[in-house]
């Protein structure tokens, strides 16, 4: 069994904290919101045991990695640049890139923009899709009563004030309510056309559930880790990723229409709220149009949004099988 190690590297003008395990071909694991390297805790050892060098960074704005103040320093080009620099800092010239939640678009765009550096890609929860014809925020739903959560996150300070008021309540509510364990009757308000909507008079957390008992895949120690991290850092770094959605759309204009040309794997849960977003079923069904070397799509029954944490054994197996066949 390989030892899990922590260290810092310099990349793309920031100091990045990484957790790593094993030796062999490099596999980089990019987390999403609101998480950290720790969301890949089950994969690091499994990949190392299978003969890979598994590296999970705290992404820009999270954990022990630098958190630049300026919102415009969180664009997709910055995030991809961070990972390109990480590959170089680790002394190799290529890697397989995996990402979950916001880490998935980073992984897809690493493969899109630098196929010379990233020889394969694994996307969890969020599939790849081609550039929208209009600014993304322009068609996000909103009405007099509610607005899409990504619109709610746009104004600096608003979401921070709500999420940081009681970090433990926030972490417990977000992790449970987006999981496959939330009872369907409690999840009814976020189903269908209401998915991802935030009441204007309630806030992001108002429709979420803080359970009496956490699900089996999330221990008290796991919750404590996340609570301690976000109590120390706040949520602004991660929220700034959302505040660049339209800026990303502008910056990536030159790459409109390009496809992801490297071998790919897509894994999601059938109870993931991302999968329930309007039109996402068609994106997933037609994923080979945008990712012609897609080697497989795995939809995990009963699994919610936190794919690699909720279904560690299945995700580990799928990832290792894909990697060994490259």
Order of alpha helices (4+ residues) and beta strands (2+ residues): beta-beta-beta-alpha-beta-alpha-beta-alpha-beta-beta-alpha-alpha-alpha-alpha-beta-alpha-alpha-alpha-beta-alpha-alpha-alpha-beta-alpha-alpha
